[in-house]
Amino acid sequence: MVRRILHIGLGLLLTTPMRTFEQTPARPAFEVVSIKPIGPFQERPGIRISGNRFDCAMSLERLITSAYQIKTYQMVGPDWLNSQRFEINATIPEGSSKDQVLGMLQALLEDRFKLKAHLEKKDQPVYALVVPRKEDLKLMKADETVYADAKPLSPTHSISITRDGDSTIFIDSRSGMVTRNRSDGRAGTTTTRMEILKTSMPALADYLTGLMDRPVVDASGLKDFYRMMLDLPADVYLNAIMSRPRPADVAAALGNPRNPFTGPAGAPAPDTDAPAGNASDPPGKAVFAAVEKVGLKLDSRKAPVETLIIEHVEKNPTEN
């Protein structure tokens, strides 16, 4: 059933993560589009939307994941997707709503790159964030309203930075996570103490995904906002920061971030009856230990994850 709906028109499928919408008489599309291939360092990657102008420079892989608001691990496609990079300049039709831009980008992928794809549930190895024993939790509840009005530094950047005395506070306006990072003087400069001032469990799972070798999904059952301390080796933390891709989210560029506390789009909590084991793979070993210190745990499991299966896509677009 899902396959049939997608072939009616992928452009009608998603304007928020993994939701199917009814058909409309006319599919939204850019008025004028120019696409040209670029090298890896020719343009600063990202998406910029100003007035009726849409400009981006990125790999085809990131273009697809951004258009469909999914994570990289939620897509199965050719290996070359990440090496094919393009600069796209387009005109948004007058009177178009912000919600239509994602549909326009999806239509561009269908029309110019001949993208054909469908959604299906695929079992993937994940780490489930769980609470082994509630009495061992070392979390404090945080005020839901703290930093609730955080604004991004720019339309395409989700991080806002503010000063609080001698500390620098990092606010992710998409996930709602508020952190204060500093070296732990007792442990020298080899340990980074990440003081999380406010987070939901789905947001924490989303953040931990960037430190691990597979997705982290929330299966904790905890619904509040929390404070906690995570001590990580400096190299683990810095490597995660350096390898994190530049923001390229269309919704963020529109100033309309996706629901900030849903975690990875389409990544449900694993079945509680699924086989669980102790996660112990490097380089995440230090992360497992840091999580366990606050009374949480990462269990290795397999879980069904909504995945975009690419059936066909061209390496190069049709001519302008």
N, C-alpha and C positions, 0 to 999 in steps of 0.2 A: 504493500500500500504506500509506504514511504517512497519507494522507488518511482511509482507512477506519478505521484504528486510532484516530485522533483523534475521529472521530464516534461511536465507541463510548462515549467519555466523556473530555473534556479533564481532568476531575478526577483521572483515573487516570494521566495522562501524566507529570507531572513532579513529583518531590520533590527531585531534584537537577537541575542544568542539563542539558536536552536528553537525558534518558534516558526510555525507555518501560518501564513496569512492567506486570506481569500484572494482570488484573482481580482484584478482591477482591469477596467477596459483598456487602458494604455500603460504599458510598462515604462517606468521612468528611465530616461537615458540622457547622457551628456549631449549637448548640442554640437560641439566641435571637440575633436579629440586628436592629439598628436602623441604618438608613441615612438620612442627611439631607444635602441640598446645603448647601455653605458657600461663602463668598467667599474670595478669594485670601489675605486676612490675618486671617481669623476664628480660625484655629487654627494652632499650630505644627505644620508637617508632619512626618510620620514615623510609625513603627509602634511601639507599646508592647505588650508581652505581660507580664502579671503574674499569676501563679497561673493561674486559668482565665479571665482577662479578656483579650480582644483588642480594642485600640483603635487606630484610625489616622485620619489626616486628610491627604488628598492628592488629586492629580488622578487621573482614571480611567486616563490613560496610565501614570502611575507605579504605580498599583495593579496593572495588567496585567503590566508588566515585572517588578515585584517578585514577583507570584504565580508567574510562570513563570521567574524567575531568568534574564532575558535583558537585553541592553542595548537602549537606545532604537532604535539603528540596526538591530536585529534584528526590528523590528516594522513592518508596513505596515498602516495603518488610517486612519480619518477624521482630518482636521485638528483637529476640535474636541475630541479626546480630552484634550488638555492644558488646556483651559479649563473642563472639567466637573470640579468638585471636590466631594468628599464626606467627611463624617465617618462612620465606621463603628464601632459598638460591638457586640461579640458575646461570647457565652459559649462557651468550649471545653468539650466534654463531659468529665466526670470519667473518668479512666483513659486519656485520649487520649495518644498519644506525640507528642513534638515533631515527628517526621517527618510527622505527619498534618496539621499546620496549613497547610502549603502546599496540600495537596489540598482542605482546607476553603475556603480563599480562592479556589481555582479553581472549586470548586462554587458558591460565592456568585456569582461572575461569570457563570457559566452560568445559574443559576437566577434571579437578580435583575436582571441586565443583559442576559440572553439572548445571551450571547457565543457566537458560533460562529466557529471558526478552524481553520486547518490549518498544518502545517509544510511548507516546501519550500525547496530551495536556490535562492538568487537571487544572480546576479553583482552585486557592488557594487564601486565604486571604493574601494580601500584603500591604505594605505601599508604596505609590507612592510619590516620591520626586518631588514636583511641585513648581512653582513660582506663588503665588497668585496675586501679583502686581509687575510688573517690576520696577516701580518707588520706591518700598520699598527695593529693593535688596541692601545689604550692602557687596558686594563682590568686590574685586579688581582683575583685570586680572594679572596673573602670567606669567613670561617668560617661554615659552615652553621648552627652552633649559637648564634651571636650573636643575642641578643634573641628567641630561638625561643619563649620563654615570655611574650612581651608580651601584656598584657591590655588590653581596650578600656576607655575611660573610663566607659562606660555600656553597658547591653545593646543599645542602638540605635546606638552610635557605634563606628566601627572604628579610631579613632585614639587611640593612647596617647602621652603626652608624658612624657619623663623628662629629668633634668638630668645633664650630664656635664661637671663643672667649670663653666666659664663658657658652655658651649654648651647649646642646647636641641635635643633629639633627638626627631624625630617617627617614630613606629612605626605602620605600618598593619598591624593584626593580621590583616586579610583577605588582603592581597597579599603580606605579608612584607617589604615595602619599608621600609628604615630610612634616613631622610634627616636632614641637618643643614643648615638654610638660613641664610644670612647675606649681608649686602651685601658686595660685594668692595671693600675700601678703595682699592685701586689704580684702580678704575674709578668711584669715587664711589658715589652711591646709585642710579645708573641701571641697575646690573647686579646680579642676584641670583645668587649662587653656590650651587647646590644640590649639596651633597656627599652622594652616595648611598653609604652605608656597606655596604648589603647589598641586592641585588636579583637576581631571576632575570630572564631575558630576556622571558618572557611577562608578568611583573609590570611590567617597564619599558614594554613595548608598551601594556599596559593604561593605565598612567599617561600616556604620551604621547598616547593617544587624547583625553584631556581637554584637551590643548593644541592639537589639530589640528582640521581641518574634515571629517575622515573617520576611520574606524577605522584603528588601527595594529595589525598582527598580526605575531607573531614568526615570522620565517623565517630566523633567524640560525644555527640548528643548535647554539647554545651551551647546554650543560646545567647549568653550574655556577652558583654565586652569585658576584656581582662587586661591586667598588667602583669608583666613577668620579666625576668632577666634570662638572657641566653648568652653563655660564654662560648665563643668559637675561636679556634686558632685563626690568627690574622690572615694566613695565606688562604684558608678556606673561604673566609668572608670576602677578601679582596678578589680572589679568582671568580667568585660568583658575581661580584659587581662588574668586573671587567668583561666577563663573557655575556652579561645580560644585554640583549639587543636594545638599540635606541627605540624610544616610543614611536610606534607607527600605527596607532589605533585610530581608525576613522572617527569613532564615537568621541574620543578625546579631542580630536582636531575640531569636531563640531561643538565642543564645549558641552557635550551631553554624554558623560561617561556611562558605561553600562552599570547595572545594579551592583553597587560596590561590595556587597557582602554575600554574593552567591558563589564565590570561588570560581574555579575553572569551569567555563561554559560546558554544559553537557556531561560533566564528570560527577556522577552520583556517588553517594557513600556506598562502599562495598556492602554486599550481602553479609550480614553478621554471622551467617552460617558458613561463609567461605573459609577454606583452610587458612590458618594464620601461622606465621613463623616470625622469628626474630630477625629484624633487618640488620645486616652486618656488613654490607658491601662498602669498601672504600670507594670514593673519597668521603662518603657520608657518615663514616664511623663516628667522627667528632660531633656531627649533628645529632645522631641518635642519642649520644651521651648527654648532650646539652638539653635535649627535649625530655629525657628521662629525669633530669634533675628537677624539673618543675612538675613532675608527676604525670607526664604524658608519655606516649610510646608510639613508635612507628612500626606497624605490623606489615610484613610482606604478604601481599595477597594478589589475586587476580579479580578484576571487576569489569563488568560491561561498561564501556565508555562510548558515547555517541561519537561516531567517526565519519568524516567526509571521505569517501572513496573516490578517487579520481580515475575515471574510466579512459578519458582522452583529454589531452591538452597539447597545443602546438608550442614548439620551442620559440617560435617567432610569430608576432602578430601579423594579421593582414595589413597591407599597405595603407598609409594615411590617405 
